[in-house]
Amino acid sequence: MALGHEAQQKEIDDILTRFDGDMTRILLEVQKLIAQWLMTNELDLQSSLKFDIVVNDILTQSGYYTLVNRMVGEDFDKLYPMIQEGLALGGLFSTYTAADLAKITALQAIESNKFSVLANTSATTLRDNLYRYTLSNFTVDDIVENISRDMEKTNLKYAKTLANTVVSEMQQSTLDLESEDLGGVYLYIGVQDSVTRDFCNCVLNKDHYYNEEQKRKIQTAPERRYNCRHRLRMVSVDYAESQGYTKAKKADCT
């Protein structure tokens, strides 16, 4: 694949594979710790109203937030030099300035917060459920069983899907950041296989390069939906034409 995309995608796949395995283990630990807390603490209406705090403390203790911060921070750091190398392969050169790093840090905070929202809404759901169970005089055994089942239905189950979305957004945002003011054009780059969406197949098969306005239309097309595996990558016009791409008259397939 062109522009170092294959190496970047492999690194992303490795990041997500590690994250998936670690998150599975962490959520199992969270489930165990919640059950232990329920069995060793007095369950009344007053304590149940604070259960969301307990759940968030357990998430912290289990390493949930540590894992998230590692992925959006340390793990993703490995992609920054690869993004610069990809630009250079396309005939463009960029360096990370202090302003760029500040924007990236802000982006990391935004993406990390999505996992905090996921955790907080899940903790609130479990708190509300525990209050109802306590109000209805459920036995401790029944509460433990129900809360365990409830946890599997909370938004925490979407943590792995969210990781995929976050990494995709961070990569494209960093590509866009480093492409600012370079004066290039955009190629649609990525794998083309049996699960590639019709829209993406259409754009890939055009072999066109795009200006900024056309790029934005393709990037935000609803047909791409979430977790698209393709990226819009800036290259020089000379590079695009040397690789057989031709100038698009419009944003193809939109």
C-alpha positions as CSV (number, residue, x, y, z in Angstrom):
1,M,0.0,0.0,0.0
2,A,1.1,3.6,-0.7
3,L,2.4,6.2,1.7
4,G,3.3,3.8,4.5
5,H,-0.4,3.1,5.1
6,E,0.1,-0.6,5.4
7,A,2.6,-0.2,8.2
8,Q,0.4,2.3,10.0
9,Q,-2.6,0.0,9.7
10,K,-0.6,-2.9,11.1
11,E,0.3,-0.8,14.1
12,I,-3.3,0.3,14.6
13,D,-4.4,-3.4,14.4
14,D,-1.8,-4.3,17.0
15,I,-2.9,-1.4,19.3
16,L,-6.5,-2.5,19.1
17,T,-5.7,-6.2,19.6
18,R,-3.8,-5.4,22.8
19,F,-6.6,-3.1,23.9
20,D,-9.3,-5.7,23.3
21,G,-7.5,-8.3,25.3
22,D,-6.6,-6.0,28.2
23,M,-10.2,-4.5,28.3
24,T,-11.7,-8.0,28.4
25,R,-9.5,-8.9,31.4
26,I,-10.2,-5.5,33.1
27,L,-14.0,-5.8,32.8
28,L,-13.9,-9.3,34.2
29,E,-11.9,-7.9,37.2
30,V,-14.5,-5.1,37.6
31,Q,-17.3,-7.6,37.7
32,K,-15.5,-9.6,40.3
33,L,-14.7,-6.6,42.5
34,I,-18.3,-5.3,42.3
35,A,-19.6,-8.7,43.4
36,Q,-17.1,-8.6,46.3
37,W,-18.2,-5.1,47.4
38,L,-21.9,-6.1,47.3
39,M,-21.3,-9.1,49.4
40,T,-19.1,-7.3,52.0
41,N,-21.0,-4.1,52.5
42,E,-24.3,-3.2,54.0
43,L,-26.8,-2.7,51.2
44,D,-29.4,-0.1,52.1
45,L,-31.0,2.8,50.2
46,Q,-28.3,5.3,51.4
47,S,-25.4,3.2,50.3
48,S,-27.0,2.3,47.0
49,L,-27.3,6.0,46.1
50,K,-23.5,6.2,46.2
51,F,-22.9,3.1,44.2
52,D,-21.9,5.0,41.1
53,I,-18.9,6.4,43.0
54,V,-18.0,2.8,44.1
55,V,-18.2,1.6,40.5
56,N,-15.9,4.4,39.2
57,D,-13.4,3.7,42.1
58,I,-13.4,0.0,41.0
59,L,-12.9,1.0,37.4
60,T,-9.9,3.1,38.5
61,Q,-8.5,0.3,40.7
62,S,-8.9,-2.3,37.9
63,G,-6.8,-0.3,35.5
64,Y,-9.6,0.9,33.1
65,Y,-8.5,4.5,33.0
66,T,-4.8,3.5,32.9
67,L,-5.5,1.3,29.8
68,V,-7.4,4.1,28.1
69,N,-4.8,6.7,28.7
70,R,-2.1,4.4,27.5
71,M,-3.9,3.7,24.2
72,V,-4.6,7.4,23.4
73,G,-1.2,8.5,24.7
74,E,1.7,6.1,24.6
75,D,0.4,3.6,22.1
76,F,-0.7,6.2,19.6
77,D,2.6,8.1,19.9
78,K,4.1,5.3,17.7
79,L,2.1,6.5,14.8
80,Y,3.3,10.1,14.7
81,P,6.7,9.5,13.1
82,M,5.0,7.0,10.7
83,I,2.5,9.8,9.6
84,Q,5.4,12.1,8.8
85,E,7.2,9.3,6.9
86,G,4.0,8.8,4.9
87,L,3.8,12.5,4.0
88,A,7.5,12.4,2.9
89,L,6.8,9.4,0.7
90,G,4.0,11.5,-1.0
91,G,6.4,14.3,-1.7
92,L,5.5,16.5,1.3
93,F,7.5,17.3,4.4
94,S,6.2,18.4,7.8
95,T,7.4,18.6,11.4
96,Y,5.5,18.6,14.7
97,T,5.6,22.1,16.1
98,A,4.8,23.1,19.7
99,A,1.4,24.3,18.5
100,D,0.8,20.9,16.8
101,L,1.7,19.0,20.0
102,A,-0.7,21.2,22.0
103,K,-3.5,20.4,19.6
104,I,-2.7,16.7,19.8
105,T,-2.7,16.8,23.6
106,A,-6.1,18.5,23.4
107,L,-7.3,15.8,21.0
108,Q,-6.1,13.1,23.3
109,A,-8.0,14.6,26.2
110,I,-11.2,14.8,24.1
111,E,-10.9,11.1,23.0
112,S,-10.0,9.9,26.6
113,N,-13.1,11.7,27.9
114,K,-15.3,9.6,25.7
115,F,-14.3,6.6,27.7
116,S,-15.0,8.5,30.9
117,V,-18.5,9.3,29.7
118,L,-18.9,5.6,28.9
119,A,-17.9,4.7,32.4
120,N,-20.0,7.3,34.1
121,T,-23.2,6.4,32.3
122,S,-22.6,2.8,33.1
123,A,-22.0,3.5,36.8
124,T,-25.2,5.6,36.9
125,T,-27.2,2.7,35.4
126,L,-25.8,0.3,38.0
127,R,-26.5,2.7,40.8
128,D,-30.1,3.2,39.7
129,N,-30.6,-0.6,39.4
130,L,-29.1,-1.3,42.8
131,Y,-31.4,1.3,44.4
132,R,-34.4,-0.4,42.9
133,Y,-33.2,-3.9,44.0
134,T,-32.6,-2.6,47.5
135,L,-36.0,-0.9,47.6
136,S,-37.6,-4.1,46.6
137,N,-35.8,-6.1,49.4
138,F,-33.9,-8.4,47.0
139,T,-31.5,-10.8,48.7
140,V,-27.8,-10.2,48.5
141,D,-27.4,-13.2,46.2
142,D,-30.1,-11.9,43.9
143,I,-28.5,-8.4,43.8
144,V,-25.1,-9.8,43.0
145,E,-26.5,-11.9,40.2
146,N,-28.6,-9.1,38.8
147,I,-25.9,-6.4,39.0
148,S,-23.5,-8.8,37.3
149,R,-26.0,-9.3,34.5
150,D,-26.8,-5.6,34.3
151,M,-23.1,-4.7,33.9
152,E,-22.9,-6.8,30.8
153,K,-25.6,-4.6,29.3
154,T,-24.2,-1.2,30.2
155,N,-22.3,1.0,27.8
156,L,-19.0,-0.5,29.0
157,K,-19.7,-3.3,26.4
158,Y,-19.0,-0.7,23.8
159,A,-15.5,0.1,25.0
160,K,-13.8,-2.0,22.3
161,T,-15.9,-0.5,19.6
162,L,-15.2,3.0,20.9
163,A,-11.4,2.2,20.9
164,N,-11.6,1.5,17.1
165,T,-13.5,4.8,16.5
166,V,-11.1,6.8,18.7
167,V,-8.0,5.5,17.0
168,S,-9.5,6.1,13.5
169,E,-10.4,9.7,14.5
170,M,-7.0,10.4,16.0
171,Q,-5.2,9.1,13.0
172,Q,-7.2,11.2,10.5
173,S,-7.1,14.3,12.7
174,T,-3.3,14.0,13.0
175,L,-3.0,13.5,9.2
176,D,-5.1,16.6,8.7
177,L,-3.1,18.6,11.3
178,E,0.2,17.7,9.7
179,S,-1.2,18.5,6.2
180,E,-2.2,22.1,7.0
181,D,-0.7,24.6,4.6
182,L,1.3,22.1,2.6
183,G,-0.7,22.8,-0.6
184,G,-1.1,19.2,-1.7
185,V,-4.0,17.1,-2.8
186,Y,-5.7,14.1,-1.3
187,L,-5.8,10.4,-2.1
188,Y,-8.2,7.8,-0.8
189,I,-6.0,5.1,0.7
190,G,-6.8,1.8,2.3
191,V,-7.5,-1.9,2.0
192,Q,-9.8,-3.2,-0.7
193,D,-11.2,-6.6,0.2
194,S,-14.4,-8.6,0.5
195,V,-15.8,-6.5,3.4
196,T,-14.9,-3.1,1.9
197,R,-18.1,-1.0,1.7
198,D,-19.6,-0.2,-1.7
199,F,-18.9,3.5,-1.2
200,C,-15.2,3.0,-0.5
201,N,-14.9,0.6,-3.4
202,C,-16.3,3.2,-5.6
203,V,-13.9,5.9,-4.5
204,L,-10.9,3.6,-4.6
205,N,-11.7,2.5,-8.1
206,K,-11.8,6.1,-9.4
207,D,-8.1,6.6,-8.9
208,H,-8.7,10.3,-8.5
209,Y,-7.0,12.9,-6.4
210,Y,-9.1,15.5,-4.6
211,N,-8.9,19.1,-3.5
212,E,-9.7,20.3,0.1
213,E,-13.5,20.7,-0.5
214,Q,-13.9,17.4,-2.3
215,K,-11.9,15.7,0.5
216,R,-14.2,17.0,3.2
217,K,-17.3,15.8,1.3
218,I,-15.8,12.3,1.0
219,Q,-14.6,12.3,4.6
220,T,-18.0,13.2,6.0
221,A,-20.1,11.1,3.6
222,P,-22.7,9.0,5.7
223,E,-22.0,6.0,3.5
224,R,-18.6,5.6,5.2
225,R,-20.3,5.3,8.6
226,Y,-18.2,4.5,11.6
227,N,-14.8,2.9,11.8
228,C,-14.0,3.2,8.1
229,R,-10.6,1.6,7.4
230,H,-9.7,4.2,4.7
231,R,-7.9,7.5,5.1
232,L,-7.7,10.7,3.0
233,R,-3.9,11.4,2.8
234,M,-2.3,14.5,1.4
235,V,0.4,14.1,-1.3
236,S,2.0,16.5,-3.9
237,V,0.3,16.8,-7.2
238,D,3.4,15.4,-8.9
239,Y,3.3,12.3,-6.7
240,A,-0.4,11.7,-7.3
241,E,0.0,12.0,-11.1
242,S,3.2,9.8,-11.1
243,Q,1.2,7.1,-9.5
244,G,-1.5,7.2,-12.1
245,Y,-4.1,9.3,-10.3
246,T,-6.1,12.0,-12.2
247,K,-7.7,15.2,-11.0
248,A,-11.3,14.7,-9.8
249,K,-14.0,17.0,-11.2
250,K,-16.2,16.4,-8.2
251,A,-16.3,14.4,-4.9
252,D,-16.8,11.0,-6.4
253,C,-19.5,8.6,-5.1
254,T,-21.2,11.3,-2.9
